[in-house]
Amino acid sequence: MRGIAVVVTLLTLTVGLAFRPGGTSMPGDPTSVTVGLPRKLHVPPLRTAHVGQSPPGTAAAIFGGTATTDDWNEGRFAVVAAGSDRYRVFNEFTYTAPGFDALLSPDGDLVARNRTVRSLRPDRRVSIALPGDPRAFSPDGTLLVYETGDGTTYIDGVQHRESRIAVYDLTSRSEIASIDNSDNLSAPVVALSRDNSRLAVQVRDQIRLYHLDSPNPAPYAIVALDAETLAGPGAWLPDGRSFVTARRGSDGTWRLVPHNADTGAAQPASPFPNVVDARYLRVIGWRADGAAIAIVAVPRAGALPALLFQDKITWVPYPDSNTARARLVALAPNTFDPTVLLETPDGVSDLDVAADLAISGQFRTSGSPDYGPPSPFFLAAGGVLMLLVGVPLLWLVLRVRRRVTERKARAAPAIG
Protein backbone atom coordinates (compact mmCIF):
# COMPACT_ATOMS: atom_id res chain seq x y z
CA MET A 1 0.00 0.00 0.00
CA ARG A 2 2.98 2.31 0.47
CA GLY A 3 3.46 2.47 -3.31
CA ILE A 4 -0.16 3.42 -3.86
CA ALA A 5 0.13 6.23 -1.32
CA VAL A 6 3.26 7.54 -3.01
CA VAL A 7 1.53 7.55 -6.41
CA VAL A 8 -1.53 9.38 -5.08
CA THR A 9 0.66 11.94 -3.31
CA LEU A 10 2.73 12.60 -6.42
CA LEU A 11 -0.38 13.02 -8.57
CA THR A 12 -1.95 15.39 -6.07
CA LEU A 13 1.19 17.51 -5.94
CA THR A 14 1.47 17.51 -9.73
CA VAL A 15 -2.11 18.69 -10.25
CA GLY A 16 -1.82 21.19 -7.41
CA LEU A 17 1.32 22.73 -8.88
CA ALA A 18 -0.19 22.82 -12.35
CA PHE A 19 -3.28 24.72 -11.21
CA ARG A 20 -1.99 26.67 -8.21
CA PRO A 21 -3.30 30.26 -7.99
CA GLY A 22 0.16 31.79 -8.36
CA GLY A 23 0.20 33.92 -5.23
CA THR A 24 -1.82 34.61 -2.11
CA SER A 25 -1.39 38.28 -1.30
CA MET A 26 -3.90 38.92 1.46
CA PRO A 27 -4.94 42.05 3.37
CA GLY A 28 -2.22 42.80 5.88
CA ASP A 29 0.67 41.79 3.61
CA PRO A 30 3.15 44.58 2.81
CA THR A 31 1.94 44.75 -0.79
CA SER A 32 -1.73 45.22 0.12
CA VAL A 33 -1.61 47.80 2.95
CA THR A 34 -1.96 50.79 0.62
CA VAL A 35 -5.00 51.16 -1.60
CA GLY A 36 -4.12 52.43 -5.05
CA LEU A 37 -3.22 51.68 -8.64
CA PRO A 38 -0.48 49.04 -8.92
CA ARG A 39 2.78 50.28 -10.37
CA LYS A 40 2.92 47.17 -12.56
CA LEU A 41 0.13 45.18 -14.19
CA HIS A 42 0.37 41.41 -14.66
CA VAL A 43 -1.34 39.58 -17.52
CA PRO A 44 -3.36 36.85 -15.78
CA PRO A 45 -2.82 33.26 -16.96
CA LEU A 46 -5.63 30.99 -18.15
CA ARG A 47 -6.10 29.47 -14.70
CA THR A 48 -7.20 32.86 -13.26
CA ALA A 49 -10.55 32.78 -11.46
CA HIS A 50 -13.63 34.33 -13.05
CA VAL A 51 -15.18 37.44 -11.46
CA GLY A 52 -18.45 35.59 -10.91
CA GLN A 53 -16.64 32.76 -9.15
CA SER A 54 -14.41 34.95 -6.96
CA PRO A 55 -15.14 38.72 -6.91
CA PRO A 56 -11.98 40.84 -6.62
CA GLY A 57 -13.49 43.63 -4.52
CA THR A 58 -13.05 47.31 -5.34
CA ALA A 59 -10.97 47.51 -8.51
CA ALA A 60 -8.01 49.66 -9.46
CA ALA A 61 -8.22 48.91 -13.19
CA ILE A 62 -9.72 46.77 -15.90
CA PHE A 63 -7.61 45.96 -18.95
CA GLY A 64 -7.46 43.74 -22.03
CA GLY A 65 -6.20 43.19 -25.55
CA THR A 66 -4.39 40.46 -27.45
CA ALA A 67 -2.47 39.55 -24.28
CA THR A 68 -5.67 38.51 -22.49
CA THR A 69 -7.55 36.92 -25.41
CA ASP A 70 -6.97 33.99 -27.73
CA ASP A 71 -8.95 31.87 -30.21
CA TRP A 72 -10.70 30.05 -27.35
CA ASN A 73 -11.12 33.03 -25.00
CA GLU A 74 -12.12 35.81 -27.36
CA GLY A 75 -14.01 37.82 -24.73
CA ARG A 76 -11.45 37.67 -21.92
CA PHE A 77 -10.20 40.75 -20.07
CA ALA A 78 -8.81 41.30 -16.59
CA VAL A 79 -9.51 43.24 -13.41
CA VAL A 80 -7.07 43.97 -10.59
CA ALA A 81 -8.13 44.98 -7.08
CA ALA A 82 -7.31 48.35 -5.54
CA GLY A 83 -6.21 47.03 -2.14
CA SER A 84 -4.24 43.93 -3.14
CA ASP A 85 -2.81 42.12 -6.15
CA ARG A 86 -5.96 40.09 -6.68
CA TYR A 87 -6.45 39.45 -10.40
CA ARG A 88 -9.69 38.10 -11.81
CA VAL A 89 -11.13 37.88 -15.33
CA PHE A 90 -14.31 38.42 -17.30
CA ASN A 91 -14.45 35.66 -19.87
CA GLU A 92 -17.44 35.62 -22.16
CA PHE A 93 -18.06 35.14 -25.87
CA THR A 94 -17.92 38.81 -26.90
CA TYR A 95 -14.97 41.05 -26.07
CA THR A 96 -16.00 44.33 -24.48
CA ALA A 97 -12.97 46.60 -24.62
CA PRO A 98 -12.12 48.21 -21.26
CA GLY A 99 -12.47 51.97 -21.49
CA PHE A 100 -14.76 51.72 -24.50
CA ASP A 101 -17.43 49.02 -24.13
CA ALA A 102 -16.61 48.06 -20.52
CA LEU A 103 -16.43 50.96 -18.07
CA LEU A 104 -15.11 51.10 -14.50
CA SER A 105 -16.82 53.50 -12.11
CA PRO A 106 -14.65 56.28 -10.63
CA ASP A 107 -14.56 54.58 -7.22
CA GLY A 108 -13.76 51.17 -8.76
CA ASP A 109 -16.81 49.43 -7.30
CA LEU A 110 -18.88 48.95 -10.47
CA VAL A 111 -18.36 47.68 -13.99
CA ALA A 112 -20.83 48.64 -16.73
CA ARG A 113 -20.88 46.42 -19.83
CA ASN A 114 -23.26 44.36 -21.96
CA ARG A 115 -26.16 46.58 -20.84
CA THR A 116 -25.58 45.64 -17.22
CA VAL A 117 -24.06 47.36 -14.19
CA ARG A 118 -22.63 44.99 -11.61
CA SER A 119 -20.67 45.31 -8.40
CA LEU A 120 -17.17 43.89 -8.00
CA ARG A 121 -17.51 43.81 -4.21
CA PRO A 122 -18.72 40.57 -2.61
CA ASP A 123 -20.28 42.61 0.22
CA ARG A 124 -22.25 44.81 -2.17
CA ARG A 125 -24.44 42.81 -4.49
CA VAL A 126 -25.56 45.10 -7.31
CA SER A 127 -26.86 44.07 -10.71
CA ILE A 128 -28.77 46.62 -12.78
CA ALA A 129 -30.13 45.85 -16.24
CA LEU A 130 -29.90 48.77 -18.66
CA PRO A 131 -31.99 49.34 -21.81
CA GLY A 132 -28.86 50.49 -23.65
CA ASP A 133 -25.07 50.33 -23.92
CA PRO A 134 -23.06 52.23 -21.28
CA ARG A 135 -21.11 55.25 -22.56
CA ALA A 136 -19.81 57.13 -19.49
CA PHE A 137 -20.05 57.40 -15.72
CA SER A 138 -20.41 60.82 -14.15
CA PRO A 139 -17.29 62.08 -12.30
CA ASP A 140 -18.94 61.33 -8.94
CA GLY A 141 -20.15 57.90 -10.08
CA THR A 142 -23.84 58.54 -9.28
CA LEU A 143 -25.03 58.82 -12.90
CA LEU A 144 -24.45 56.71 -15.99
CA VAL A 145 -25.04 57.71 -19.60
CA TYR A 146 -26.19 54.92 -21.89
CA GLU A 147 -27.30 54.69 -25.51
CA THR A 148 -30.26 52.69 -26.78
CA GLY A 149 -30.47 51.23 -30.27
CA ASP A 150 -29.44 48.14 -32.19
CA GLY A 151 -27.04 49.43 -34.81
CA THR A 152 -27.59 50.98 -38.20
CA THR A 153 -30.24 50.23 -40.80
CA TYR A 154 -30.92 51.40 -44.35
CA ILE A 155 -34.21 53.08 -45.24
CA ASP A 156 -34.67 53.91 -48.95
CA GLY A 157 -30.94 53.52 -49.44
CA VAL A 158 -30.06 55.97 -46.66
CA GLN A 159 -28.24 54.81 -43.53
CA HIS A 160 -30.08 55.38 -40.25
CA ARG A 161 -29.30 54.60 -36.64
CA GLU A 162 -32.32 54.73 -34.38
CA SER A 163 -30.90 55.75 -31.04
CA ARG A 164 -31.49 57.73 -27.89
CA ILE A 165 -29.03 58.82 -25.20
CA ALA A 166 -30.27 58.63 -21.64
CA VAL A 167 -28.90 59.76 -18.29
CA TYR A 168 -29.57 57.18 -15.56
CA ASP A 169 -29.49 57.75 -11.81
CA LEU A 170 -27.82 54.71 -10.24
CA THR A 171 -29.14 55.53 -6.77
CA SER A 172 -32.82 55.89 -7.60
CA ARG A 173 -32.49 53.50 -10.56
CA SER A 174 -34.43 55.82 -12.80
CA GLU A 175 -33.88 57.72 -16.04
CA ILE A 176 -33.63 61.46 -15.49
CA ALA A 177 -33.10 62.71 -19.05
CA SER A 178 -33.39 61.40 -22.62
CA ILE A 179 -32.03 62.90 -25.84
CA ASP A 180 -32.67 61.92 -29.46
CA ASN A 181 -29.52 60.58 -31.13
CA SER A 182 -30.93 59.11 -34.34
CA ASP A 183 -28.81 61.31 -36.63
CA ASN A 184 -25.59 59.98 -35.13
CA LEU A 185 -24.22 57.05 -37.15
CA SER A 186 -21.51 56.01 -34.68
CA ALA A 187 -21.21 55.26 -30.99
CA PRO A 188 -21.10 58.67 -29.29
CA VAL A 189 -18.50 60.11 -26.95
CA VAL A 190 -20.30 61.71 -23.99
CA ALA A 191 -19.24 63.54 -20.83
CA LEU A 192 -21.10 64.79 -17.76
CA SER A 193 -19.97 67.86 -15.83
CA ARG A 194 -18.77 67.39 -12.26
CA ASP A 195 -21.98 68.86 -10.78
CA ASN A 196 -24.11 66.64 -13.07
CA SER A 197 -25.88 69.70 -14.51
CA ARG A 198 -24.54 69.54 -18.09
CA LEU A 199 -23.99 66.93 -20.75
CA ALA A 200 -21.76 67.05 -23.83
CA VAL A 201 -22.46 64.66 -26.72
CA GLN A 202 -20.39 64.29 -29.85
CA VAL A 203 -22.44 63.78 -33.01
CA ARG A 204 -20.04 63.24 -35.92
CA ASP A 205 -18.33 66.61 -36.55
CA GLN A 206 -20.04 68.57 -33.79
CA ILE A 207 -20.56 68.59 -30.03
CA ARG A 208 -23.99 69.30 -28.60
CA LEU A 209 -24.25 70.80 -25.11
CA TYR A 210 -27.27 70.25 -22.86
CA HIS A 211 -28.52 71.52 -19.51
CA LEU A 212 -29.96 68.56 -17.60
CA ASP A 213 -32.86 70.55 -16.19
CA SER A 214 -35.70 68.71 -17.94
CA PRO A 215 -36.54 65.15 -18.99
CA ASN A 216 -36.09 65.94 -22.71
CA PRO A 217 -33.58 68.78 -23.01
CA ALA A 218 -32.67 70.52 -26.25
CA PRO A 219 -29.08 71.56 -26.98
CA TYR A 220 -28.27 75.07 -25.82
CA ALA A 221 -25.07 75.23 -27.94
CA ILE A 222 -23.55 73.34 -30.87
CA VAL A 223 -19.78 73.27 -31.38
CA ALA A 224 -18.30 72.59 -34.83
CA LEU A 225 -15.26 70.32 -34.72
CA ASP A 226 -12.14 70.33 -36.84
CA ALA A 227 -10.15 67.07 -36.79
CA GLU A 228 -10.96 66.60 -33.13
CA THR A 229 -13.15 64.72 -30.72
CA LEU A 230 -14.71 65.26 -27.32
CA ALA A 231 -11.82 64.31 -25.05
CA GLY A 232 -13.50 61.52 -23.11
CA PRO A 233 -15.68 61.04 -20.03
CA GLY A 234 -13.58 63.55 -18.05
CA ALA A 235 -13.73 66.28 -20.70
CA TRP A 236 -15.43 68.83 -18.42
CA LEU A 237 -13.05 70.85 -16.26
CA PRO A 238 -13.93 70.74 -12.54
CA ASP A 239 -15.28 74.31 -12.45
CA GLY A 240 -17.86 73.48 -15.14
CA ARG A 241 -17.08 76.63 -17.11
CA SER A 242 -15.15 74.86 -19.88
CA PHE A 243 -14.51 71.50 -21.49
CA VAL A 244 -11.75 70.13 -23.71
CA THR A 245 -11.60 68.44 -27.07
CA ALA A 246 -8.67 66.37 -28.30
CA ARG A 247 -7.41 67.70 -31.64
CA ARG A 248 -5.21 65.39 -33.72
CA GLY A 249 -2.65 66.47 -36.26
CA SER A 250 -1.79 64.50 -39.40
CA ASP A 251 1.41 63.29 -37.68
CA GLY A 252 -0.54 61.65 -34.87
CA THR A 253 0.16 64.42 -32.35
CA TRP A 254 -2.73 65.28 -30.04
CA ARG A 255 -3.39 68.42 -28.03
CA LEU A 256 -6.20 69.40 -25.69
CA VAL A 257 -8.24 72.41 -26.80
CA PRO A 258 -10.30 74.17 -24.09
CA HIS A 259 -13.77 75.47 -25.03
CA ASN A 260 -16.13 77.85 -23.26
CA ALA A 261 -18.96 75.81 -21.76
CA ASP A 262 -21.61 78.48 -22.41
CA THR A 263 -20.84 79.31 -26.04
CA GLY A 264 -18.66 76.38 -27.13
CA ALA A 265 -16.04 78.78 -28.49
CA ALA A 266 -12.46 77.47 -28.50
CA GLN A 267 -10.05 79.34 -26.27
CA PRO A 268 -7.15 80.98 -28.11
CA ALA A 269 -4.33 78.96 -26.54
CA SER A 270 -3.91 75.57 -24.92
CA PRO A 271 -1.66 75.35 -21.84
CA PHE A 272 -1.38 71.55 -22.03
CA PRO A 273 1.56 69.60 -23.49
CA ASN A 274 1.17 67.73 -26.77
CA VAL A 275 0.82 63.96 -26.83
CA VAL A 276 3.03 62.63 -29.62
CA ASP A 277 2.34 59.58 -31.78
CA ALA A 278 -0.75 58.21 -30.02
CA ARG A 279 -3.61 56.17 -31.42
CA TYR A 280 -6.17 57.72 -29.07
CA LEU A 281 -6.38 60.12 -26.11
CA ARG A 282 -9.11 59.89 -23.47
CA VAL A 283 -9.31 62.23 -20.46
CA ILE A 284 -10.72 60.60 -17.32
CA GLY A 285 -10.39 63.45 -14.80
CA TRP A 286 -8.49 66.41 -13.39
CA ARG A 287 -6.00 66.82 -10.56
CA ALA A 288 -6.22 69.67 -8.08
CA ASP A 289 -3.18 71.32 -9.71
CA GLY A 290 -5.03 71.58 -13.04
CA ALA A 291 -3.42 68.56 -14.74
CA ALA A 292 -5.60 66.43 -17.00
CA ILE A 293 -5.35 62.69 -16.25
CA ALA A 294 -5.67 60.77 -19.50
CA ILE A 295 -5.24 57.35 -21.08
CA VAL A 296 -3.33 57.30 -24.36
CA ALA A 297 -2.57 54.48 -26.79
CA VAL A 298 1.00 53.58 -27.76
CA PRO A 299 1.21 52.33 -31.38
CA ARG A 300 2.77 48.98 -32.11
CA ALA A 301 6.09 48.89 -33.94
CA GLY A 302 5.68 49.29 -37.69
CA ALA A 303 2.06 50.46 -37.44
CA LEU A 304 0.93 52.70 -40.24
CA PRO A 305 -0.17 56.22 -39.26
CA ALA A 306 -3.80 56.51 -38.25
CA LEU A 307 -6.16 57.45 -41.05
CA LEU A 308 -6.75 61.14 -41.57
CA PHE A 309 -10.17 62.62 -41.06
CA GLN A 310 -12.38 62.32 -44.11
CA ASP A 311 -15.44 64.32 -45.13
CA LYS A 312 -15.25 66.27 -41.86
CA ILE A 313 -16.73 63.27 -40.01
CA THR A 314 -14.73 63.46 -36.82
CA TRP A 315 -12.91 60.40 -35.57
CA VAL A 316 -14.23 58.83 -32.37
CA PRO A 317 -12.00 56.80 -29.99
CA TYR A 318 -12.33 53.06 -30.52
CA PRO A 319 -10.26 49.93 -29.85
CA ASP A 320 -7.38 49.93 -32.32
CA SER A 321 -5.55 46.81 -33.53
CA ASN A 322 -2.45 48.94 -34.12
CA THR A 323 -2.16 49.76 -30.41
CA ALA A 324 0.61 47.93 -28.53
CA ARG A 325 0.14 49.34 -25.02
CA ALA A 326 -1.79 51.95 -23.07
CA ARG A 327 -0.40 54.65 -20.80
CA LEU A 328 -1.94 56.59 -17.97
CA VAL A 329 -0.49 60.11 -18.16
CA ALA A 330 -0.75 63.50 -16.49
CA LEU A 331 -0.95 66.55 -18.79
CA ALA A 332 0.03 69.42 -16.50
CA PRO A 333 -0.48 73.00 -17.72
CA ASN A 334 2.58 74.87 -18.97
CA THR A 335 4.80 71.80 -19.22
CA PHE A 336 6.51 70.36 -22.28
CA ASP A 337 5.82 66.63 -21.96
CA PRO A 338 3.22 64.33 -20.41
CA THR A 339 4.19 62.53 -17.21
CA VAL A 340 3.73 58.76 -17.51
CA LEU A 341 2.03 57.38 -14.39
CA LEU A 342 1.42 53.79 -15.52
CA GLU A 343 2.13 51.72 -18.63
CA THR A 344 0.57 48.39 -19.49
CA PRO A 345 2.47 45.32 -20.75
CA ASP A 346 2.67 44.65 -24.49
CA GLY A 347 -0.60 43.32 -25.84
CA VAL A 348 -2.72 45.24 -23.32
CA SER A 349 -4.17 47.94 -25.55
CA ASP A 350 -7.42 48.72 -23.71
CA LEU A 351 -7.42 50.19 -20.22
CA ASP A 352 -9.78 51.84 -17.77
CA VAL A 353 -8.82 52.80 -14.23
CA ALA A 354 -10.59 53.95 -11.08
CA ALA A 355 -10.48 57.68 -11.80
CA ASP A 356 -10.64 58.60 -8.10
CA LEU A 357 -7.34 56.78 -7.46
CA ALA A 358 -5.64 58.24 -10.53
CA ILE A 359 -6.74 61.80 -9.76
CA SER A 360 -5.61 61.62 -6.13
CA GLY A 361 -2.30 60.03 -7.15
CA GLN A 362 -2.78 56.83 -5.14
CA PHE A 363 -0.29 54.23 -6.35
CA ARG A 364 1.01 51.15 -4.58
CA THR A 365 3.90 48.76 -5.00
CA SER A 366 3.00 45.62 -6.94
CA GLY A 367 3.57 42.30 -5.21
CA SER A 368 3.00 38.64 -5.97
CA PRO A 369 -0.22 38.30 -7.98
CA ASP A 370 -3.12 36.29 -6.58
CA TYR A 371 -5.01 34.63 -9.42
CA GLY A 372 -7.65 33.08 -7.18
CA PRO A 373 -8.98 29.54 -6.87
CA PRO A 374 -8.85 27.33 -9.97
CA SER A 375 -11.94 27.58 -12.11
CA PRO A 376 -14.31 24.58 -12.34
CA PHE A 377 -12.92 23.90 -15.82
CA PHE A 378 -9.39 23.48 -14.49
CA LEU A 379 -10.59 21.39 -11.55
CA ALA A 380 -12.39 19.12 -14.00
CA ALA A 381 -9.28 19.04 -16.19
CA GLY A 382 -7.23 18.09 -13.15
CA GLY A 383 -9.63 15.26 -12.34
CA VAL A 384 -9.45 13.95 -15.89
CA LEU A 385 -5.66 14.19 -15.77
CA MET A 386 -5.58 12.17 -12.57
CA LEU A 387 -7.76 9.49 -14.15
CA LEU A 388 -5.78 9.35 -17.39
CA VAL A 389 -2.41 9.28 -15.68
CA GLY A 390 -3.21 7.89 -12.25
CA VAL A 391 -5.12 4.76 -13.20
CA PRO A 392 -2.47 3.37 -15.63
CA LEU A 393 0.31 4.35 -13.21
CA LEU A 394 -1.47 2.68 -10.32
CA TRP A 395 -1.99 -0.47 -12.42
CA LEU A 396 1.72 -0.43 -13.27
CA VAL A 397 2.73 -0.08 -9.62
CA LEU A 398 0.47 -2.93 -8.54
CA ARG A 399 1.78 -5.16 -11.32
CA VAL A 400 5.40 -4.45 -10.38
CA ARG A 401 4.64 -5.18 -6.72
CA ARG A 402 2.97 -8.49 -7.64
CA ARG A 403 5.96 -9.57 -9.73
CA VAL A 404 8.36 -8.68 -6.92
CA THR A 405 6.27 -10.66 -4.48
CA GLU A 406 6.19 -13.65 -6.84
CA ARG A 407 9.99 -13.55 -7.28
CA LYS A 408 10.51 -13.45 -3.54
CA ALA A 409 8.17 -16.38 -3.10
CA ARG A 410 10.03 -18.46 -5.73
CA ALA A 411 13.40 -17.59 -4.25
CA ALA A 412 12.41 -18.51 -0.69
CA PRO A 413 13.76 -21.98 0.49
CA ALA A 414 11.19 -24.69 0.84
CA ILE A 415 10.30 -25.63 4.46
CA GLY A 416 10.44 -29.35 5.44
N, C-alpha and C positions, 0 to 999 in steps of 0.2 A: 504493500500500500504506500510505502514511502515514495516510490517512483511516480505513482499517480498524483500524490500531493505535490511533488516537484513540478510535474507537467502543468497542473492546474495553476500553481503559483506563477510559473513562467508566463503562461498565457494571460493571466490576469494583469501581470505587470506590463506585458507587451501591449495589450489593448489600452490599458490605462495611460501608458506613455504616448501611444499614438493619438489619443483623443483628450489629453490633458488640457485644461483651460489655457495654460500658458502664463499664468500669473495670478496672484490673489491679493492685490493691493486692496486693503480694507480701510475704513475710516479709522484714523488713529495712527496709520503708518506715516512716515515722514513725507511721502509723496502725495498724500491726500489730506493734509491738514489745511492747506490753503485752497479756497475755492477760486477757480479762474480758468482761463483758456490754457491748455497745455502748450508748452513751448515746442513740442514735437508731436506730430500725429503719426500713428501707426496704422498701416493697412491691415485690417483684421483678416485672419485666415478663414478657410471654409468652415472650420469647426466652431466659429463664433456663434454664440447663442442669439436667437431671434428676440427682438424687442417684446413680442407677445409672450414669449416663454420666460424671459427674465428682464423686466424693465430696468433701464440704466439709472433712473432718477433724473433730476434736473440736468439738462445737457449743456455742454459748452459749445458743441458744434455738430453739424451733420455734414457729411461729405461723400463724394462718389466720383465715378468715372471709370475708365478702362481698368484701373487697378482693382476695383471692387466688383466688377462684372466679368462674366465669361459667357460662353455659348449655352451653359446650363443654368446660369444665374444672371439672367439679363436684367432683372429689376433690382439688383442688390446695391445698397449703399449703407453707410455706417453712421453711427452716432457714438460720441464719447461724452462721458459724464463731466460735470463741472467740478465735482468735489473729489474725484478719484480717477484712476485710469481704467475705468470700466468701459469696455467697447462692446457694443451690440450692433445688430444689423436689421434693416428692413430687407426682406427678400421675397418679392412678389413677381408676377409675370411682367409687368410694365415698369420700366425705369422712370422714376419721377426725379428729375435732376434737382439736387439741393440748391436752394437759392433761386430757383426758377419755378419748378412745379411742386417742390416740397419746401415748406417754409418753417423756420424755427422761430418761436415767439421771442421777443426781446429778453424775457427772463429765463428762457431755456426750458420752460415747463411743458410747452405744447408744440406739437408738430401738426401742420395743416397740409394735407395732400389727399389726392383721390376723393375730393369732395367730402372730406372728413377731418375733424379736429380731434386729436386724441392727446391724452396726458402721457408723459414719459415717467411720471412719478407713481410708484406702486401705492403710495398713501393718498393719491388724489385721482380717483377714477373718473375720467372725463372722456366722453365720446359724443361728439356733436355731428350730426349729418347736415351737410350743406347742400343747397340746390344748385351750386355752381362750383367752379374751380377757384381755389384761393389765389389771390394776387399780391396781397400785402397785409401785414399787421400794422396797427397804429404804433407810434413810438412808445406808448405806455402799455401796449399789449391788451387793451380792453376791447378794441374794435378789430374787425377783420374785413377787408374788402374782397369780394369774390365776384366772379363773372359767370353768368348763366349762358347757355347756348351749347349747341352740339356741332360746331364747325361751320364750314362754309357750304353754301348751296348755289346753284345756278337757276335763275328765273329769267326766261326769255333771253338766254345767252349772257346775262349779266350776273357777276358774282355777288352774292349776298351772304351776310353772316348775322343771323338773328341773335341778338345778344343784349343783355342788360348788365349793368354794373351795380352792385348793391353793397351797402355798408351795414355790417352785422355787429350787434352788440353781444359780446360773448358772455356778459354777466346776466343780462335779462333774456338772452337767447331769442332776440327779435331783430328784425330788419328795421333800420331807422331811416334809410334813404335808398332810393333806386333811380338810376339814370339810364336813359336809352343809349345803347352802344352799337346799334345795328349798322351804322355806316363805317365801322372799324373792322377791317378785314384781317387783323392780326391780334394776337393776345396783347392786351394793353399793359403798359407800365403805369402804375398808380402810386400815389403817395398821399398820406394823411398828415396834416400839420400836428405839431406836438399837443396843442390844446383840443384837437379833434374837431375843430370848427370849419376846416377847409379841406378840400380834396382836389388834387391835380390828376388829370387823366390824359395820357398821350393817345391821340387818334391820328395815326399816320404822321403827317408833317405838321401837326399842331398840338398844342397842349390846351386843354380846356380846364378852367378853374371854377370851382363851385363853393358856395357857402352851404354848409350842411345845417340849414335852419328850417328845412321843410322836407316832407317825405319825397317830393319829386322836384328837386332843384333844377334850375336852368343855369347854364354857365354865365358868370358875370364878366369873364374876360377870356379871350382866345389869343394864344401866343403862336405866331408862325415860327417854325423851326428851320434851321439851315444846317444840314449835316450834323444833327445833334439829336439827343434823346433826353427825356426826363431821367434824372440821374439816379433813380432807384427809390426804394421805399423810404429812405432817409433824406429825400431831396429837399424837404422844407428845413430852413434854418430854425434854430430853437425859438427865436423871437417871433416867428410867424410872419415877419414883414417881407421876406424874400424866400426864393427857392432857387435851386441850381439845376441847370441842364449839363449834360456831358457832350461837348462838341469834339468831333473826331476829324483830324486832318487826314489827307491822302496818304501820309507816311505812317499812319497808325498811332499818332500822338494824340492824346486826349487832354482836354483842359475843362475845368469846371467854369461855367458862366453863370453868375448870379443874375436873377431877374426880380423886379419889383412885384410883390405879391398882389398889389391892387390893380396895376395896369398891365403886368406881364412884360414890361419893357426891360431889355437887357441893360445891365449896368455897364458903364464904359470900360472898366478894367477889372480883371480877375486877379485877386491876390494869391491864388493857389498855384502850387507847382504843377508843371505838366507831367503827365504819365506817358512814358515813351513805350512804343511797341507793345501795346496791349490788345487783346481780342475783345474785351469788354471792361467796363468800369461801372460799379454799382455802389452808391453811397448807402450806408446803413445807419449812420448817426453822426453826432457832433460832440466833440470834447468841449469841456468848459473853456479851454484856451482858444476856441474857434477853429480847431482842426477838424476837417472832414475825415471820418473813418470809412474806408471803402474797401471793397473786394475787387481785385483786378485779375485778369487772366493772362498768364504767361504763355506765349506761343511756343509750340513744339519746334524743334530744330528742323529747318528746311521748309517750314510752312510758308505757303504763298501769302502775300499781303491780303488782308481782308478786302472784300469787294467794296468798291466805292458806292456811294449813294446813287440811286438811279431814279429818275422821274420825280425827284423831290419827295419820294416816299421814305421817311426817315427810318433808319435801322433801329431795331428794338433788341435789347439783350436777349440772347438765347444760348443754350448749350452749344459749344463749338468743338467739332472734332479736331480742330487744329490747335486746341489748347493743351498744353503739357501739364501745367500746374496752376494753382491759384494762390494769390498773395492777399493778406490782410495788411493794409497800409494806412498811414496817417498822412493827410495832406494839410500841413500847417500853413497858415497864411504867411506870405512874405518869406518863404523859403525856396530853395532851388530844386530840391529833390524830395520825393516821397520817402517816408520812413517805413521800412518793412517791419511789421510786428509779428507776422507768422507766415510761413510758406509751407504748402502741402508737398507731400512726396510726388514724384513723377507718376503720372496716370490718374491723379486726383485733380480733375479739372473743375469740379462743381463743389461749391462750398457755401455754407451759411453758418453764421455764428450767433451766439447769444449776444445781441447788441449791447445789452446792459453791461456785460463783462468787458467787451471791447472798448466801450466808451469810457468806462471808469479805469481802464488800464490794468485789469486784474488778470495776471498771468501766473502760472505755477510751473514748477519743474516737473517734467515728465518722468514717470517711473516705469516699473515693470507692468505691462498691460495685462488686464484681467479680461479674458474673452468669455467668461461665464461657463455654465455647465454645458456639456455636450448636448447637441440637439437630439431629438428622438431619432432622426435619420442616422446620426453617427452611432447612437447606442444600438440601433438595429443592425447597422453595419458591423459593429463590434461583435454582436451576438452571432451574426452569420460567419464572421471570421473565426470565432472560437469553434463553431461547429465544423467549418471546413478544414481548419487546421488541427483543432483539438482532438476530434474523433479519430482521424487516421493516426495521429501521433500517439494517442492513448492506446489504440490497437497495437501499434508497433511496440510500445513499451511492454504491454502485457505479453506479447508474443516472445519478446526477448527474455523476459523474466521466466516464462514457461520453459524455454529452451535451456536456460541456465539451470533451472531446477532439475530438468530431465538429465542434463549432463552430470550434475552432482549425484543424482540418484544412481546413474550407471557406474560412476567412478567409485561409489562407496563399496567397501568390502562386504561380502555376504556374511551374515551371522549364522553360526552353527556349521 
